[in-house]
Amino acid sequence: MKPFTNLTGIAAPLPIINIDTDMIIPKQFLKTILRSGLGKNLFDEMRFTPEGKEIPEFVLNREPYRHATVLVAGENFGCGSSREHAPWALLDFGIRCVIAPSFADIFHNNCFQNGILPVTLPQDQVDQLMIDANAGREITIDLQAQTVKAGNKQFSFNIDAFRKDCMLKGLDAVGITMQHQDAISAFETKRKSNQSWT
């Protein structure tokens, strides 16, 4: 997993509440177990007509938001089913941070496991960032300092210390386990020696 330290990028405004995982990546694209290739189907039913043509009004089909790395969204982002494909699609599109007043729990957890930083801010602060996003301005997220900056505004956010450390180091659940590779190998060697019949 790629470490997350600082990110400065275009923020796409998506002022919709209750964006569920089926909106993020519709069910027909869940056949793969690969984490790549889903970005083209992100928000598919909002981005494209049934014939596959772009809907010009949708934010990610417009400049400069085609290159957005931050998404500023409404409350309860990522609700619905627990599909991990949702953060995979966001990440494959290029989104590394989602800022919203609240997140669905499972989606929130899946973000951390896939290198996306979910930032929870009060509604009034999200509204202010939405104004910057609508103007096509860049937003800067500093994970170490736990701040979000846009123009002359700066907001602080809370994050669990363990999750912050994992994001800074680029560690998912497997990466955390592999930090103990020497101890795991020593245990396996000792077990084979003590229980050679297994």
Backbone bond lengths (Angstrom), bond angles and torsions (degrees), N, CA, C in turn:
res aa  C-N    CA-C-N  psi(-1)  N-CA   C-N-CA  omega(-1)  CA-C   N-CA-C  phi
1 M - - - 1.461 - - 1.527 108.81 -
2 K 1.309 116.16 137.77 1.457 120.90 -179.35 1.530 110.54 -73.74
3 P 1.341 118.00 130.51 1.476 119.42 177.96 1.522 111.61 -60.91
4 F 1.309 115.52 150.38 1.462 121.90 175.09 1.523 107.07 -116.68
5 T 1.322 116.79 116.48 1.466 121.02 178.15 1.523 109.28 -119.68
6 N 1.333 116.18 -70.50 1.465 122.57 177.00 1.523 108.77 -127.31
7 L 1.295 115.53 144.83 1.459 120.52 177.41 1.520 108.79 -140.31
8 T 1.317 115.91 125.52 1.465 121.77 171.72 1.510 106.94 -122.96
9 G 1.324 116.28 122.54 1.451 118.28 -178.56 1.510 112.84 -166.57
10 I 1.320 114.16 172.90 1.452 121.68 177.09 1.524 108.62 -65.69
11 A 1.328 115.69 134.93 1.465 121.19 178.53 1.525 109.08 -107.78
12 A 1.314 116.29 125.80 1.459 120.93 178.19 1.528 109.90 -90.69
13 P 1.333 118.02 127.82 1.465 120.64 178.67 1.527 110.84 -83.70
14 L 1.323 116.19 129.42 1.458 121.42 177.37 1.534 107.76 -137.12
15 P 1.332 116.92 74.72 1.462 121.71 -172.90 1.531 113.37 -78.03
16 I 1.317 115.20 60.42 1.463 121.73 -179.55 1.527 107.85 -122.21
17 I 1.316 117.84 132.45 1.458 120.17 176.97 1.527 109.81 -87.70
18 N 1.333 115.23 157.91 1.472 122.13 175.93 1.527 113.42 57.26
19 I 1.323 117.08 41.48 1.466 119.94 173.47 1.524 106.85 -70.93
20 D 1.336 116.09 113.80 1.467 118.58 -176.19 1.526 111.11 -94.58
21 T 1.323 114.36 170.89 1.461 119.39 -174.80 1.523 112.54 -67.35
22 D 1.346 117.74 -24.05 1.461 119.95 176.46 1.522 111.03 -72.50
23 M 1.339 116.89 -28.88 1.465 120.20 173.74 1.528 109.93 -72.31
24 I 1.333 115.52 -38.73 1.469 119.72 -179.04 1.521 110.70 -65.98
25 I 1.332 117.17 -47.41 1.470 121.25 177.52 1.533 107.72 -145.04
26 P 1.325 117.86 101.25 1.468 121.13 -177.10 1.526 113.67 -57.03
27 K 1.316 115.23 153.05 1.466 123.21 -170.73 1.530 114.26 -56.28
28 Q 1.325 118.39 -30.79 1.465 120.19 -176.79 1.529 113.24 -67.12
29 F 1.338 116.91 -11.40 1.466 120.21 -179.41 1.529 112.53 -102.77
30 L 1.326 116.79 13.85 1.461 120.06 -175.58 1.522 113.36 -94.59
31 K 1.303 117.83 15.62 1.465 120.99 -176.53 1.522 112.65 -77.64
32 T 1.307 117.00 -18.52 1.462 120.63 -176.70 1.529 111.48 -92.57
33 I 1.333 115.07 152.31 1.465 120.09 171.80 1.530 109.68 -110.13
34 L 1.336 115.36 8.53 1.461 120.63 177.25 1.522 109.30 -86.57
35 R 1.319 115.96 144.63 1.466 120.00 -179.56 1.522 112.54 -85.01
36 S 1.307 117.27 -6.42 1.461 120.30 -178.09 1.529 110.42 -107.53
37 G 1.323 115.44 157.95 1.455 121.18 175.34 1.511 115.59 92.39
38 L 1.334 117.67 -4.04 1.456 120.43 -177.26 1.528 113.45 -90.39
39 G 1.327 116.94 -12.44 1.457 120.36 -178.00 1.514 113.15 -59.87
40 K 1.320 116.26 -33.19 1.473 119.68 -179.51 1.519 111.97 -68.43
41 N 1.349 117.14 -17.52 1.460 121.55 179.90 1.531 113.15 -106.13
42 L 1.329 116.86 5.59 1.460 121.01 178.03 1.528 110.13 -58.99
43 F 1.337 117.12 129.43 1.471 122.98 -178.17 1.530 111.56 51.53
44 D 1.323 115.89 38.24 1.465 121.92 -171.50 1.522 113.34 -51.37
45 E 1.331 117.53 -46.30 1.464 119.51 -174.75 1.524 112.75 -74.70
46 M 1.337 117.10 -14.95 1.459 120.33 174.93 1.526 111.22 -96.07
47 R 1.343 116.43 -25.29 1.473 120.94 -177.00 1.519 113.46 -87.87
48 F 1.341 116.56 -28.92 1.467 119.77 -171.55 1.527 112.24 -130.85
49 T 1.322 115.30 151.41 1.465 121.13 172.33 1.533 107.66 -75.16
50 P 1.349 118.03 167.89 1.475 119.87 176.07 1.522 112.80 -58.25
51 E 1.335 116.95 -22.53 1.476 120.90 178.46 1.518 112.34 -86.37
52 G 1.339 116.94 -2.46 1.459 120.54 177.11 1.518 114.86 91.73
53 K 1.329 117.63 10.02 1.463 120.31 178.43 1.522 110.11 -88.31
54 E 1.319 116.47 143.86 1.460 120.91 179.15 1.527 111.45 -63.24
55 I 1.327 114.83 141.22 1.462 121.27 172.47 1.528 106.10 -93.24
56 P 1.323 118.75 107.29 1.468 121.84 -170.48 1.524 114.46 -58.52
57 E 1.341 116.23 -29.04 1.462 119.54 -176.66 1.525 113.21 -72.87
58 F 1.331 117.79 -21.92 1.465 118.86 -176.19 1.521 109.77 -71.08
59 V 1.327 115.96 136.79 1.463 122.14 -168.98 1.528 113.30 -56.21
60 L 1.317 118.73 -41.89 1.473 119.87 -176.05 1.522 113.02 -75.55
61 N 1.329 116.79 -4.24 1.460 120.91 175.32 1.528 111.42 -97.56
62 R 1.329 117.17 7.13 1.459 121.47 -178.28 1.530 110.12 -119.37
63 E 1.320 115.00 152.38 1.464 119.90 172.26 1.516 108.77 -79.94
64 P 1.328 118.99 145.23 1.462 128.31 0.18 1.529 113.45 -89.34
65 Y 1.352 115.87 9.32 1.464 119.67 -169.89 1.529 114.45 -73.74
66 R 1.333 116.87 -12.28 1.470 119.16 173.58 1.530 110.97 -59.14
67 H 1.327 115.66 -21.88 1.468 121.23 -177.02 1.524 111.69 -112.40
68 A 1.315 116.83 22.77 1.464 121.00 -178.14 1.526 111.41 -65.55
69 T 1.326 114.82 141.14 1.470 120.86 174.01 1.532 110.78 -116.23
70 V 1.337 115.36 -6.37 1.467 122.42 179.16 1.520 107.88 -128.47
71 L 1.329 115.63 141.85 1.456 121.22 176.41 1.520 107.84 -121.49
72 V 1.333 117.26 126.84 1.463 122.18 176.05 1.524 106.23 -106.77
73 A 1.336 116.24 116.14 1.459 120.33 -169.00 1.523 112.74 -128.92
74 G 1.331 114.92 176.52 1.457 122.22 178.31 1.512 112.13 -83.94
75 E 1.333 115.29 176.88 1.462 120.80 -175.32 1.527 112.44 -67.90
76 N 1.323 114.66 158.45 1.466 124.38 178.49 1.525 111.80 61.22
77 F 1.320 116.05 40.39 1.466 121.26 -179.41 1.523 109.58 -69.04
78 G 1.330 116.41 135.40 1.463 121.31 176.62 1.514 114.45 84.46
79 C 1.323 117.33 20.91 1.466 119.90 178.84 1.536 108.72 -73.36
80 G 1.323 115.87 177.70 1.462 119.90 179.72 1.512 111.67 96.57
81 S 1.322 116.77 -149.51 1.467 121.05 -175.99 1.526 110.89 -68.89
82 S 1.323 115.43 163.71 1.473 120.91 -171.17 1.517 113.53 -91.85
83 R 1.307 118.54 28.81 1.470 120.92 -175.24 1.528 112.70 -64.76
84 E 1.322 115.18 126.56 1.464 120.58 178.19 1.526 110.97 -74.60
85 H 1.320 116.36 -14.14 1.465 120.19 177.51 1.533 111.78 -60.92
86 A 1.341 117.18 -23.94 1.471 119.69 -178.67 1.527 111.70 -62.41
87 P 1.353 119.69 -54.08 1.460 117.50 175.19 1.522 113.08 -65.82
88 W 1.333 118.03 -30.54 1.462 119.74 176.58 1.521 110.08 -59.46
89 A 1.338 117.01 -44.24 1.467 120.87 -178.37 1.524 111.11 -66.23
90 L 1.336 116.63 -43.26 1.464 120.32 177.68 1.523 110.65 -59.15
91 L 1.324 116.08 -48.24 1.462 120.87 -177.55 1.524 111.29 -64.93
92 D 1.323 117.10 -41.00 1.462 120.36 -179.42 1.527 111.20 -66.32
93 F 1.327 117.29 -30.23 1.467 120.87 175.51 1.525 110.55 -70.68
94 G 1.347 116.53 -30.63 1.463 121.13 -179.04 1.514 114.02 124.83
95 I 1.345 117.51 0.41 1.463 121.50 -180.00 1.534 109.26 -77.41
96 R 1.336 117.04 120.93 1.472 121.77 178.67 1.525 112.11 -108.53
97 C 1.350 117.21 -12.36 1.459 120.34 -178.05 1.529 109.33 -147.52
98 V 1.337 115.38 135.19 1.462 121.09 173.05 1.526 107.15 -119.02
99 I 1.316 116.11 128.60 1.467 122.22 178.87 1.520 107.81 -111.81
100 A 1.333 116.22 125.67 1.466 120.71 -178.41 1.519 109.41 -155.51
101 P 1.344 117.38 162.51 1.464 119.49 177.22 1.530 112.76 -69.11
102 S 1.341 117.52 -27.19 1.462 121.17 178.44 1.523 109.84 -161.13
103 F 1.333 114.90 158.37 1.461 122.67 -179.97 1.524 109.97 -131.03
104 A 1.323 116.11 151.54 1.455 120.12 169.93 1.530 107.72 -68.66
105 D 1.332 116.68 141.68 1.473 121.44 -171.83 1.519 113.86 -57.45
106 I 1.337 117.80 -50.41 1.469 119.97 -175.25 1.518 110.55 -65.89
107 F 1.330 116.87 -42.79 1.464 119.79 177.38 1.526 110.09 -61.16
108 H 1.318 117.05 -42.40 1.465 122.87 178.74 1.531 110.15 -56.07
109 N 1.321 116.62 -47.66 1.468 121.56 179.06 1.521 111.17 -64.98
110 N 1.343 116.98 -42.50 1.467 120.50 -179.44 1.527 111.75 -63.23
111 C 1.323 117.24 -32.82 1.465 120.03 177.29 1.524 110.39 -59.02
112 F 1.319 116.93 -49.20 1.459 120.83 -178.92 1.523 111.84 -61.28
113 Q 1.333 116.93 -35.07 1.462 120.64 -179.17 1.527 112.85 -74.45
114 N 1.337 116.08 -10.55 1.466 119.42 -176.33 1.522 113.90 -123.04
115 G 1.328 117.14 10.47 1.458 119.82 173.89 1.511 116.08 86.09
116 I 1.337 117.50 15.58 1.464 121.58 175.12 1.521 107.48 -104.22
117 L 1.326 116.47 132.30 1.459 120.60 179.30 1.529 109.86 -93.11
118 P 1.348 117.87 113.68 1.456 120.26 173.69 1.530 109.31 -89.08
119 V 1.304 116.93 119.05 1.466 121.87 -177.88 1.528 108.76 -108.29
120 T 1.318 115.62 121.15 1.461 121.07 178.47 1.524 109.37 -99.69
121 L 1.333 115.86 123.36 1.460 122.28 178.36 1.520 109.15 -131.32
122 P 1.326 117.76 155.77 1.472 119.97 176.30 1.528 111.40 -59.32
123 Q 1.323 115.36 153.40 1.462 120.73 -175.78 1.529 112.68 -54.96
124 D 1.343 117.90 -40.94 1.459 119.21 -177.45 1.522 111.91 -65.59
125 Q 1.329 116.85 -33.47 1.469 119.89 177.57 1.529 110.90 -73.49
126 V 1.330 116.77 -39.45 1.464 120.36 175.45 1.529 109.48 -61.03
127 D 1.323 116.79 -40.68 1.473 120.58 178.59 1.530 111.45 -60.38
128 Q 1.333 116.42 -40.04 1.468 119.81 178.16 1.522 111.44 -66.39
129 L 1.336 116.74 -40.54 1.469 120.68 177.68 1.533 110.77 -67.62
130 M 1.332 116.42 -31.74 1.462 120.59 178.16 1.528 110.10 -62.25
131 I 1.321 116.59 -35.94 1.467 120.92 177.54 1.530 110.26 -63.37
132 D 1.337 116.07 -44.86 1.469 120.08 177.57 1.520 110.91 -63.65
133 A 1.331 115.93 -41.88 1.461 119.70 179.85 1.520 110.57 -63.42
134 N 1.318 117.62 -41.65 1.464 121.07 178.76 1.521 112.03 -63.06
135 A 1.331 116.46 -26.70 1.466 120.93 178.61 1.532 111.66 -86.81
136 G 1.330 117.13 0.04 1.464 120.67 178.71 1.515 113.86 77.05
137 R 1.334 116.72 18.90 1.460 120.14 -179.08 1.529 111.40 -81.34
138 E 1.316 114.46 153.40 1.458 119.99 176.02 1.530 110.41 -78.55
139 I 1.316 114.77 151.00 1.459 122.86 175.36 1.522 107.17 -122.55
140 T 1.329 115.90 141.13 1.470 121.08 179.39 1.524 109.75 -114.03
141 I 1.323 115.59 128.95 1.457 121.87 176.19 1.520 107.99 -114.40
142 D 1.324 116.88 122.26 1.463 123.49 177.93 1.523 106.91 -111.84
143 L 1.330 116.56 104.78 1.458 119.97 -175.72 1.518 111.67 -69.09
144 Q 1.328 117.50 -39.94 1.463 119.61 -179.10 1.531 110.57 -60.18
145 A 1.326 116.31 -45.04 1.477 121.30 -179.77 1.528 112.17 -83.28
146 Q 1.343 116.76 -13.24 1.461 123.00 -178.07 1.521 111.43 58.79
147 T 1.335 114.83 50.55 1.459 120.61 -179.82 1.525 111.65 -129.93
148 V 1.322 114.43 153.27 1.457 123.15 171.52 1.524 106.31 -122.22
149 K 1.339 116.54 127.34 1.459 120.96 -178.83 1.517 109.96 -121.91
150 A 1.326 114.95 139.76 1.462 122.12 174.06 1.516 106.84 -148.40
151 G 1.324 116.76 115.87 1.461 120.27 -176.24 1.514 109.86 59.61
152 N 1.321 116.86 -126.50 1.466 120.23 179.95 1.530 112.34 -96.30
153 K 1.315 116.70 11.71 1.467 121.41 178.94 1.525 110.83 -99.32
154 Q 1.313 115.89 142.96 1.463 121.10 174.57 1.526 108.73 -141.22
155 F 1.325 115.22 130.31 1.459 121.61 178.85 1.522 109.64 -123.50
156 S 1.317 115.83 146.80 1.468 121.14 177.68 1.525 109.43 -102.85
157 F 1.331 115.57 145.71 1.462 119.89 177.65 1.522 110.14 -129.12
158 N 1.309 115.80 155.66 1.459 122.14 178.22 1.521 110.23 -96.20
159 I 1.322 115.51 149.18 1.457 121.34 176.12 1.518 107.91 -154.05
160 D 1.317 116.01 141.58 1.456 120.93 176.06 1.524 109.54 -58.03
161 A 1.341 116.94 135.40 1.473 121.48 -174.89 1.524 112.19 -60.95
162 F 1.328 117.51 -39.36 1.467 120.66 179.95 1.525 110.80 -65.66
163 R 1.330 116.27 -44.89 1.465 119.25 179.42 1.521 111.40 -66.08
164 K 1.296 117.09 -37.73 1.463 121.08 176.97 1.523 109.84 -59.65
165 D 1.326 117.03 -47.03 1.464 121.72 -179.55 1.524 110.78 -61.23
166 C 1.328 116.67 -42.93 1.467 120.70 179.42 1.527 111.06 -63.50
167 M 1.335 117.15 -42.35 1.463 120.15 179.72 1.522 111.12 -65.24
168 L 1.326 116.45 -42.95 1.471 120.28 179.67 1.525 111.65 -61.61
169 K 1.337 115.97 -34.67 1.473 120.96 -178.05 1.527 112.83 -93.36
170 G 1.323 117.33 -7.90 1.459 120.25 -178.70 1.519 112.83 71.77
171 L 1.330 116.96 40.48 1.464 121.09 -176.93 1.521 111.27 -108.51
172 D 1.330 116.37 121.00 1.450 120.58 168.01 1.527 107.81 -95.29
173 A 1.338 118.70 -169.58 1.469 121.32 -176.50 1.529 111.49 -60.33
174 V 1.330 116.63 -39.38 1.471 119.84 179.02 1.521 110.10 -68.74
175 G 1.317 116.83 -42.40 1.465 120.67 179.30 1.524 112.32 -61.39
176 I 1.333 115.95 -38.74 1.469 120.04 177.65 1.518 110.02 -62.85
177 T 1.332 116.48 -44.46 1.472 121.10 179.10 1.519 111.03 -62.66
178 M 1.334 116.62 -42.23 1.469 120.30 -176.19 1.527 112.88 -68.91
179 Q 1.322 117.59 -13.30 1.467 119.80 173.39 1.526 110.90 -65.06
180 H 1.317 116.76 -19.66 1.466 122.68 -178.76 1.532 111.62 -105.98
181 Q 1.334 115.94 26.59 1.464 121.16 -176.14 1.525 112.31 -56.52
182 D 1.339 118.20 -41.46 1.471 120.79 -179.03 1.522 110.81 -62.82
183 A 1.332 116.77 -44.47 1.464 120.55 179.82 1.525 111.20 -66.66
184 I 1.327 117.13 -37.00 1.469 121.34 178.33 1.528 109.78 -65.28
185 S 1.326 116.54 -45.73 1.465 120.69 179.63 1.523 111.22 -63.25
186 A 1.341 116.90 -41.53 1.472 120.55 179.08 1.523 110.34 -63.35
187 F 1.325 117.53 -40.98 1.468 121.23 177.88 1.527 110.82 -62.49
188 E 1.336 116.42 -45.36 1.461 120.03 -179.17 1.524 111.59 -63.33
189 T 1.327 116.69 -40.70 1.467 120.91 178.78 1.523 110.54 -63.54
190 K 1.330 116.62 -45.42 1.472 121.40 -179.71 1.521 110.79 -64.48
191 R 1.321 116.88 -41.35 1.466 120.48 -179.71 1.523 110.97 -63.85
192 K 1.326 117.65 -42.50 1.462 120.69 178.66 1.522 111.08 -63.38
193 S 1.322 115.39 -35.85 1.471 119.93 179.54 1.519 111.23 -69.97
194 N 1.341 117.13 -42.29 1.462 121.90 -177.41 1.521 113.53 -79.94
195 Q 1.325 116.26 -26.06 1.459 120.78 -177.69 1.532 109.38 -130.62
196 S 1.295 115.13 63.69 1.467 120.80 -175.02 1.526 113.47 -64.58
197 W 1.338 115.86 -17.09 1.472 119.10 -179.79 1.525 113.12 -79.57
198 T 1.338 117.51 -10.14 1.479 118.99 -177.71 1.510 111.63 -91.10
